């Protein structure tokens, strides 16, 4: 009886360890995070308090979250809210340009995140009939920020 109890305890421990090792890999996808207005507000507050060398990545993260949230707003039929978010994305893409410097922390991660965001905007541009000019302008701004971040990565 004691050995059966120990075997089940060891089996349970193995299952827990396997589950814990799989979760971070599954949650590492950019789009797995639940994004809502509260998470965007929290990230905006974090950007304001961040050191200059951390701001580039945080702006890229904010651009990504706002883009994903705006795409969901379009899907729900709230084009007005989505348009406001995309205009804010354009402003933030410009701030990324202004925050690029040699001492940026996680610059490569910011560049990858911006590339993914541009991909998502491009998908929306080709799959939507709403706000085509705004989507195209936002995509252009994000592409420009991504290109500048990539050039900065290669300069290092």
C-alpha positions as CSV (number, residue, x, y, z in Angstrom):
1,X,0.0,0.0,0.0
2,X,2.8,2.4,0.8
3,X,4.6,1.7,-2.5
4,X,1.3,2.4,-4.4
5,X,0.9,5.7,-2.7
6,X,4.5,6.6,-3.5
7,X,4.1,5.7,-7.1
8,X,1.0,7.8,-7.5
9,X,2.7,10.7,-5.7
10,X,5.7,10.4,-8.1
11,X,3.4,10.2,-11.1
12,X,1.6,13.3,-9.9
13,X,4.9,15.1,-9.5
14,X,6.0,14.1,-13.0
15,X,2.7,15.3,-14.5
16,X,2.9,18.6,-12.7
17,X,6.5,19.2,-13.8
18,X,5.6,18.3,-17.4
19,X,2.6,20.7,-17.3
20,X,4.7,23.5,-15.9
21,X,7.4,23.0,-18.5
22,X,4.9,23.1,-21.4
23,X,2.9,26.1,-20.2
24,X,5.6,28.8,-20.9
25,X,6.3,27.5,-24.4
26,X,2.6,27.6,-25.2
27,X,2.1,31.0,-23.7
28,X,5.1,32.6,-25.5
29,X,3.1,33.3,-28.6
30,X,2.4,37.1,-29.1
31,X,-1.3,36.6,-29.5
32,X,-1.9,34.4,-26.5
33,X,-2.1,37.2,-24.0
34,X,-5.6,38.5,-23.3
35,X,-5.7,42.1,-24.2
36,X,-8.3,44.6,-23.0
37,X,-8.4,48.3,-22.2
38,X,-7.2,47.7,-18.7
39,X,-4.0,45.9,-19.9
40,X,-3.4,48.7,-22.4
41,X,-3.8,51.3,-19.6
42,X,-1.4,49.4,-17.3
43,X,1.2,49.2,-20.1
44,X,0.8,52.9,-20.8
45,X,1.5,53.7,-17.2
46,X,4.5,51.4,-17.2
47,X,5.9,53.2,-20.3
48,X,5.7,56.5,-18.5
49,X,7.7,55.2,-15.5
50,X,10.2,53.3,-17.6
51,X,13.9,54.3,-18.1
52,X,14.6,55.6,-21.6
53,X,16.5,52.5,-22.6
54,X,13.4,50.3,-21.8
55,X,10.9,52.6,-23.6
56,X,11.5,51.3,-27.1
57,X,10.5,47.8,-26.3
58,X,7.5,48.9,-24.1
59,X,6.3,51.2,-27.0
60,X,6.5,48.2,-29.3
61,X,4.6,46.1,-26.9
62,X,2.0,48.8,-26.6
63,X,1.7,49.2,-30.3
64,X,1.2,45.4,-30.6
65,X,-1.5,45.3,-27.8
66,X,-3.3,48.3,-29.3
67,X,-3.2,46.8,-32.7
68,X,-4.6,43.5,-31.5
69,X,-7.3,45.2,-29.5
70,X,-8.3,47.4,-32.5
71,X,-8.5,44.3,-34.7
72,X,-10.9,42.7,-32.2
73,X,-12.9,45.9,-32.1
74,X,-13.3,45.8,-35.9
75,X,-14.4,42.2,-35.6
76,X,-17.0,43.1,-33.0
77,X,-18.3,45.9,-35.3
78,X,-17.0,48.8,-33.3
79,X,-15.1,50.6,-36.0
80,X,-15.0,53.9,-34.2
81,X,-13.1,52.5,-31.2
82,X,-10.8,50.6,-33.6
83,X,-10.1,53.8,-35.6
84,X,-9.1,55.7,-32.4
85,X,-6.8,52.9,-31.4
86,X,-5.1,52.8,-34.8
87,X,-4.5,56.5,-34.7
88,X,-2.9,56.1,-31.3
89,X,-0.8,53.3,-32.8
90,X,0.5,55.7,-35.4
91,X,1.6,58.2,-32.7
92,X,3.3,55.4,-30.7
93,X,5.1,54.2,-33.8
94,X,6.5,57.7,-34.1
95,X,7.6,57.6,-30.5
96,X,9.5,54.4,-31.2
97,X,11.4,56.2,-33.8
98,X,12.3,58.9,-31.3
99,X,13.2,56.4,-28.6
100,X,15.7,54.5,-30.7
101,X,19.2,54.7,-29.3
102,X,22.3,52.6,-29.0
103,X,21.7,51.6,-25.4
104,X,18.2,50.2,-25.9
105,X,17.4,47.2,-23.9
106,X,15.6,44.4,-25.8
107,X,15.9,46.2,-29.1
108,X,15.8,42.9,-31.1
109,X,12.7,41.8,-29.2
110,X,11.0,45.2,-30.1
111,X,11.9,44.7,-33.8
112,X,10.4,41.2,-33.8
113,X,7.3,42.4,-32.1
114,X,6.9,45.3,-34.6
115,X,7.4,42.8,-37.5
116,X,4.6,40.7,-36.1
117,X,2.4,43.7,-35.6
118,X,3.0,44.8,-39.2
119,X,2.0,41.3,-40.3
120,X,-1.3,41.4,-38.4
121,X,-2.0,44.9,-39.8
122,X,-1.3,43.6,-43.3
123,X,-3.7,40.7,-42.8
124,X,-6.4,43.1,-41.6
125,X,-5.7,45.4,-44.6
126,X,-6.3,42.6,-47.0
127,X,-9.3,41.1,-45.2
128,X,-11.3,44.2,-44.4
129,X,-13.2,46.7,-46.3
130,X,-13.3,49.1,-43.3
131,X,-10.9,52.0,-42.8
132,X,-8.5,51.0,-45.6
133,X,-6.6,54.3,-45.7
134,X,-6.2,54.3,-41.9
135,X,-5.0,50.7,-41.9
136,X,-2.6,51.5,-44.7
137,X,-1.2,54.5,-42.9
138,X,-0.8,52.6,-39.7
139,X,0.9,49.8,-41.4
140,X,3.3,52.2,-43.1
141,X,4.1,53.8,-39.7
142,X,4.7,50.4,-38.0
143,X,6.8,49.2,-40.9
144,X,8.9,52.4,-40.7
145,X,9.5,51.9,-37.0
146,X,10.3,48.2,-37.5
147,X,12.8,49.0,-40.3
148,X,14.5,51.6,-38.1
149,X,14.7,49.2,-35.2
150,X,16.1,46.5,-37.5
151,X,18.8,48.9,-38.8
152,X,19.6,49.8,-35.2
153,X,20.0,46.1,-34.3
154,X,22.4,45.6,-37.2
155,X,24.5,48.7,-36.2
156,X,25.3,47.0,-32.9
